[in-house]
């Protein structure tokens, strides 16, 4: 058996082979086929690999106390997520192990899907396809779909973006390409953050003046239920609502009331309060709603991006340089003298 002094990296996340090959010059990389179970990494029969691992790179596998107990030489955990929901942060902090995340790994493809959902909702793409597949287009009224599925164009309309982060900024660029005006709600941004490209305005103004509103606010205690009855009531009757971010940003009962009564023109969703969406969900009965099954991040490009971010973090760690996006940085900081 070849003896190496290279740090041992155990990868159980989907990973770009080309990036793994580049890392092999400085690391001993062991790639394990990923699973979708989301169970403890300690249950994957990897005791031998964990016993020598200096780094764990995981996406769905849970790095918990049981995992850490099997990995006495562990020095870094990299969670291929924007938030390390698969890692016991407290347990890692107690052992002095930094937990690195991969923020923005799916920002581009999420913006792609969000804008596709926007277009499909506004232009009734899904509804018209269902109608066509059902055999409704007849020679007796060849122009019926032209009347039935009339909608608005995007040029000159206002897109309201809730959240001016990685995805929100990409949505802004896409909207500008369609000739839209853009307003952004983000309490952490200055009013002139985007210059002439977009206005940063209060939430009430976004809700009341936008033709289409798209949700990209991170979910945290302060933003759960951010959009409730009062905010939805501000929307124009002809406006559309798109959510490919987090369902809980919008109050469920208030949202369903608006959709049920057709208080707005339509909505498109890629995220739900319960997933999978139950077969008896009322959303399936609403003709003014477009639905996709939480696929915003479903792209091989996401794997390539989180592999690239991982490699950057590993190289920094190897060189003794600061790593970016450490989730437990505060917990690991030395106590003030």
C-alpha positions as CSV (number, residue, x, y, z in Angstrom):
1,X,0.0,0.0,0.0
2,X,1.3,3.4,-1.0
3,X,2.1,5.7,2.0
4,X,1.2,9.3,1.4
5,X,1.4,12.5,3.5
6,X,-1.3,14.1,1.5
7,X,-4.4,15.1,3.5
8,X,-7.2,12.6,3.1
9,X,-10.4,13.9,1.7
10,X,-13.5,11.7,1.9
11,X,-16.2,12.9,-0.6
12,X,-19.7,11.6,-0.4
13,X,-21.3,14.4,-2.3
14,X,-21.8,14.4,-6.1
15,X,-18.5,15.7,-7.4
16,X,-17.0,16.8,-10.6
17,X,-14.4,14.2,-11.7
18,X,-12.2,16.9,-13.4
19,X,-12.0,18.9,-10.2
20,X,-11.2,15.7,-8.2
21,X,-8.4,14.9,-10.6
22,X,-6.9,18.4,-10.1
23,X,-7.1,18.0,-6.3
24,X,-5.3,14.7,-6.5
25,X,-2.0,16.6,-6.9
26,X,-2.2,17.8,-3.3
27,X,-4.8,15.6,-1.6
28,X,-5.6,11.9,-1.3
29,X,-9.2,12.0,-2.6
30,X,-11.6,9.1,-1.9
31,X,-15.0,9.5,-3.7
32,X,-17.9,7.4,-2.5
33,X,-21.1,7.1,-4.6
34,X,-23.6,9.6,-3.2
35,X,-27.0,8.5,-1.9
36,X,-30.2,10.4,-1.6
37,X,-31.2,9.0,1.8
38,X,-30.0,11.8,4.0
39,X,-28.9,9.5,6.8
40,X,-26.0,9.7,9.1
41,X,-22.6,9.2,7.4
42,X,-21.8,6.9,10.3
43,X,-24.4,4.4,8.9
44,X,-22.8,4.1,5.4
45,X,-20.3,1.4,6.4
46,X,-17.3,3.7,5.9
47,X,-15.5,3.2,9.2
48,X,-12.2,2.6,7.5
49,X,-12.4,5.7,5.4
50,X,-13.7,7.9,8.3
51,X,-10.9,6.6,10.6
52,X,-8.3,8.3,8.5
53,X,-10.2,11.2,6.9
54,X,-8.9,14.8,7.5
55,X,-11.7,16.3,5.4
56,X,-15.3,15.3,4.8
57,X,-17.2,16.7,1.8
58,X,-20.9,15.9,2.0
59,X,-24.2,17.1,0.6
60,X,-27.1,15.0,1.9
61,X,-25.2,12.7,4.3
62,X,-25.5,13.9,7.8
63,X,-22.3,14.7,9.7
64,X,-23.3,14.1,13.3
65,X,-21.9,13.1,16.6
66,X,-21.8,9.4,15.5
67,X,-19.8,10.4,12.4
68,X,-17.4,12.6,14.3
69,X,-16.7,9.7,16.7
70,X,-15.6,7.6,13.8
71,X,-13.3,10.3,12.4
72,X,-10.6,11.2,15.0
73,X,-8.3,12.9,12.5
74,X,-11.0,15.1,11.0
75,X,-10.0,18.8,10.6
76,X,-12.5,20.3,8.1
77,X,-16.1,19.5,7.1
78,X,-17.4,20.9,3.8
79,X,-21.1,21.0,3.4
80,X,-22.2,21.3,-0.3
81,X,-25.1,23.4,0.7
82,X,-25.8,27.1,1.1
83,X,-26.6,26.4,4.8
84,X,-25.0,23.4,6.5
85,X,-28.3,21.8,7.4
86,X,-26.7,18.3,7.2
87,X,-24.0,19.1,9.8
88,X,-24.1,19.2,13.6
89,X,-22.4,22.6,13.9
90,X,-22.3,22.5,17.7
91,X,-20.5,19.1,17.7
92,X,-18.0,20.3,15.1
93,X,-17.4,23.5,17.0
94,X,-16.8,21.6,20.2
95,X,-14.0,19.7,18.4
96,X,-12.6,22.9,16.8
97,X,-13.6,21.7,13.3
98,X,-14.5,24.5,10.8
99,X,-17.6,23.8,8.7
100,X,-17.4,25.4,5.3
101,X,-20.4,25.9,3.0
102,X,-20.8,26.5,-0.7
103,X,-23.0,29.6,-1.0
104,X,-24.3,30.5,-4.4
105,X,-23.6,27.1,-5.9
106,X,-27.0,27.0,-7.5
107,X,-27.7,30.7,-8.0
108,X,-27.5,30.7,-11.8
109,X,-29.7,27.7,-12.4
110,X,-32.2,28.8,-9.7
111,X,-32.5,32.1,-11.5
112,X,-32.9,30.3,-14.8
113,X,-35.8,28.2,-13.4
114,X,-37.3,31.1,-11.6
115,X,-37.4,33.2,-14.8
116,X,-38.7,30.2,-16.8
117,X,-41.4,29.8,-14.2
118,X,-42.2,33.5,-14.5
119,X,-42.5,33.2,-18.3
120,X,-44.6,30.0,-18.1
121,X,-46.9,31.6,-15.6
122,X,-47.4,34.9,-17.3
123,X,-47.7,33.5,-20.8
124,X,-49.8,30.5,-19.6
125,X,-47.4,28.0,-21.1
126,X,-48.3,25.0,-19.0
127,X,-52.1,25.8,-19.1
128,X,-52.0,26.1,-22.9
129,X,-50.1,22.8,-23.3
130,X,-52.5,20.9,-21.1
131,X,-55.4,22.3,-23.1
132,X,-53.7,21.3,-26.4
133,X,-52.8,17.8,-25.2
134,X,-56.4,17.3,-24.1
135,X,-57.5,17.7,-27.8
136,X,-59.3,21.0,-27.3
137,X,-57.9,22.7,-30.4
138,X,-60.5,22.3,-33.1
139,X,-61.0,23.3,-36.7
140,X,-64.4,24.8,-35.7
141,X,-62.6,27.5,-33.7
142,X,-58.9,27.6,-34.8
143,X,-58.4,31.0,-33.1
144,X,-59.8,29.9,-29.7
145,X,-56.3,29.5,-28.0
146,X,-55.4,33.0,-29.3
147,X,-58.2,34.4,-27.2
148,X,-58.2,31.9,-24.3
149,X,-54.5,32.3,-23.5
150,X,-53.9,36.0,-24.0
151,X,-51.4,37.6,-21.7
152,X,-49.0,40.4,-21.1
153,X,-45.5,41.1,-22.4
154,X,-42.6,41.8,-20.1
155,X,-41.1,44.8,-21.8
156,X,-41.8,48.0,-19.8
157,X,-43.4,46.0,-16.9
158,X,-42.0,46.1,-13.4
159,X,-40.4,43.1,-11.7
160,X,-40.4,43.2,-7.9
161,X,-37.6,41.1,-6.4
162,X,-37.8,40.2,-2.8
163,X,-34.2,39.7,-1.7
164,X,-31.2,41.2,-3.5
165,X,-28.8,38.3,-2.9
166,X,-27.1,35.9,-5.3
167,X,-30.3,34.7,-7.0
168,X,-32.1,38.1,-6.8
169,X,-29.3,39.8,-8.6
170,X,-29.3,37.3,-11.3
171,X,-33.1,37.7,-11.7
172,X,-32.5,41.4,-12.1
173,X,-30.0,40.8,-15.0
174,X,-32.5,38.6,-16.7
175,X,-35.3,41.0,-16.3
176,X,-33.2,43.9,-17.7
177,X,-32.6,41.7,-20.7
178,X,-36.3,41.6,-21.3
179,X,-36.6,45.4,-21.0
180,X,-38.2,45.3,-17.6
181,X,-38.0,47.9,-14.8
182,X,-36.8,46.4,-11.5
183,X,-37.5,47.2,-7.9
184,X,-35.8,45.3,-5.1
185,X,-36.7,44.9,-1.5
186,X,-33.8,44.1,0.7
187,X,-33.4,45.9,4.1
188,X,-29.6,45.2,4.1
189,X,-29.0,47.1,0.8
190,X,-28.6,50.9,0.2
191,X,-31.1,52.5,-2.1
192,X,-28.5,53.1,-4.8
193,X,-26.9,49.6,-4.6
194,X,-27.8,48.8,-8.2
195,X,-27.4,52.2,-9.7
196,X,-29.7,52.8,-12.7
197,X,-30.4,49.1,-13.1
198,X,-32.8,48.8,-10.1
199,X,-34.4,50.7,-7.3
200,X,-34.1,49.4,-3.7
201,X,-37.4,50.3,-2.1
202,X,-39.5,49.4,0.9
203,X,-41.5,46.1,0.9
204,X,-44.8,47.9,0.6
205,X,-43.7,49.7,-2.6
206,X,-42.6,46.5,-4.2
207,X,-45.9,44.8,-3.4
208,X,-48.1,47.6,-4.6
209,X,-46.3,48.7,-7.8
210,X,-44.9,45.5,-9.3
211,X,-46.5,43.7,-12.2
212,X,-44.7,40.5,-11.2
213,X,-43.2,39.7,-7.8
214,X,-40.5,37.0,-7.4
215,X,-39.4,35.7,-4.0
216,X,-35.7,35.2,-3.2
217,X,-35.4,36.1,0.5
218,X,-33.5,33.6,2.7
219,X,-35.6,31.8,5.2
220,X,-34.8,32.8,8.8
221,X,-37.0,33.6,11.8
222,X,-37.2,37.2,10.7
223,X,-38.5,36.4,7.2
224,X,-40.9,33.5,7.9
225,X,-44.3,34.8,7.0
226,X,-42.8,38.0,5.7
227,X,-45.6,38.2,3.1
228,X,-49.0,38.0,4.8
229,X,-52.5,39.2,4.3
230,X,-51.6,42.9,4.4
231,X,-48.8,42.5,1.9
232,X,-50.7,40.4,-0.5
233,X,-53.6,42.8,-0.4
234,X,-51.3,45.5,-1.8
235,X,-50.8,43.5,-5.0
236,X,-52.5,44.7,-8.2
237,X,-55.3,42.5,-9.4
238,X,-53.4,42.0,-12.7
239,X,-50.1,41.1,-11.0
240,X,-48.4,37.7,-10.8
241,X,-46.5,36.1,-7.9
242,X,-43.5,33.7,-8.4
243,X,-41.9,31.7,-5.6
244,X,-38.9,29.4,-6.4
245,X,-37.2,30.4,-3.1
246,X,-38.8,29.3,0.1
247,X,-42.5,28.6,0.7
248,X,-42.5,29.8,4.3
249,X,-41.7,33.3,3.3
250,X,-45.4,33.7,2.3
251,X,-48.1,32.9,4.9
252,X,-49.9,29.8,3.6
253,X,-53.5,30.6,4.6
254,X,-53.2,34.2,3.3
255,X,-51.8,33.0,0.0
256,X,-54.4,30.3,-0.6
257,X,-57.1,32.8,0.1
258,X,-55.7,35.2,-2.6
259,X,-55.4,32.4,-5.1
260,X,-58.7,30.8,-4.4
261,X,-60.5,34.1,-4.9
262,X,-58.4,35.0,-8.0
263,X,-57.3,38.3,-6.3
264,X,-54.3,38.3,-8.5
265,X,-53.8,37.2,-12.1
266,X,-51.8,34.1,-11.3
267,X,-48.9,32.5,-9.5
268,X,-46.0,30.1,-10.1
269,X,-44.4,27.8,-7.5
270,X,-41.4,25.5,-7.3
271,X,-41.5,25.3,-3.5
272,X,-44.2,24.2,-1.1
273,X,-45.1,24.1,2.6
274,X,-45.2,20.3,2.4
275,X,-43.0,18.3,0.0
276,X,-43.7,16.2,-1.9
277,X,-46.9,18.2,-2.6
278,X,-49.8,16.0,-1.4
279,X,-52.0,14.5,-4.1
280,X,-55.1,16.2,-2.6
281,X,-53.5,19.7,-2.5
282,X,-55.8,22.5,-3.5
283,X,-53.1,23.9,-5.7
284,X,-53.8,21.2,-8.2
285,X,-57.3,22.5,-8.6
286,X,-56.4,26.1,-9.3
287,X,-56.2,27.0,-13.0
288,X,-54.3,30.2,-12.4
289,X,-51.3,28.5,-10.9
290,X,-48.2,26.9,-12.5
291,X,-46.4,24.2,-10.5
292,X,-43.0,22.6,-10.8
293,X,-41.6,20.0,-8.3
294,X,-38.8,21.9,-6.6
295,X,-36.3,21.5,-9.5
296,X,-34.7,25.0,-9.4
297,X,-31.3,23.5,-8.4
298,X,-31.6,20.3,-10.4
299,X,-28.6,20.8,-12.7
300,X,-25.2,19.2,-13.2
301,X,-23.9,22.7,-13.3
302,X,-24.6,22.9,-9.5
303,X,-22.3,19.9,-8.9
304,X,-19.6,21.6,-11.0
305,X,-19.9,24.8,-9.0
306,X,-19.9,23.3,-5.5
307,X,-16.9,21.1,-6.6
308,X,-15.1,24.3,-7.7
309,X,-15.9,26.1,-4.4
310,X,-14.8,23.0,-2.4
311,X,-11.5,22.9,-4.3
312,X,-10.9,26.6,-3.5
313,X,-11.6,26.0,0.2
314,X,-9.3,23.0,0.3
315,X,-6.4,24.8,-1.4
316,X,-6.7,27.7,1.1
317,X,-6.8,25.3,4.0
318,X,-3.7,23.4,2.7
319,X,-1.8,26.6,2.4
320,X,-2.9,27.8,5.8
321,X,-4.9,30.7,4.3
322,X,-8.4,31.8,5.5
323,X,-11.2,29.8,4.1
324,X,-14.4,31.6,3.0
325,X,-18.0,30.8,4.1
326,X,-17.2,29.1,7.5
327,X,-20.6,28.6,9.1
328,X,-19.2,28.2,12.7
329,X,-16.6,30.9,12.5
330,X,-17.9,32.7,15.6
331,X,-17.9,29.5,17.6
332,X,-14.4,28.8,16.7
333,X,-13.0,32.3,17.4
334,X,-10.8,32.5,20.5
335,X,-12.4,34.1,23.5
336,X,-11.4,37.7,24.0
337,X,-8.6,38.3,26.4
